[in-house]
């Protein structure tokens, strides 16, 4: 979960004063995904696919496919569940608190964004986006990403990145779809 969040965020530090506004703009766009209402995020990497239904600030239902194995978890109202052996199992309160803190802590990760560039409006795959490049490093993972945001809403729609951890580089593509009908509830 934390790796997926790290991959979706990646980083930003500026040296020129004119770039300070760019940093603020980028952080505002990244924060938008945490406050822009319910959304679905699909994260695809070299060896993993995750679909997450998110209702900010701290409810998530995620299904992850890794190497032929599917893992499913839900965090809602301070409680957490994982699907184990085809049945939902409530996680201990301490684990639920840790998972909730990890989701809520995504806002703090935005402060780790460094080394970025505002690219202005760019056309990618036939659509116009407000684009940013940035780097992010945390917990031994170093990432470089390009974020494409909706020019009207300033919400992230697509993040393309590469992350390196323990000498292995992984490409990621995170796609966001904002939808007020997305909801998360306890699986039991």
Buried (B, 14 or more C-beta within 10 A) or exposed (E): BBBBBBBBBBBBBBEEEEBEEBBEBBBEBBBBBBEBBBBBBEBBBEEBEBBBBBBBEBBBBBBBBEEEEEBBBBBBEEBBBBBEEEEBEBBEEEEBBEBBEBBBEBBEBBEBBBBBBBBEEEEEEEEEBBBBBBBBBBEEBBBBBBBBBBBEEBBBBBBBBBBBBEEEEBEBEBBBEBEEEBEBEBBE
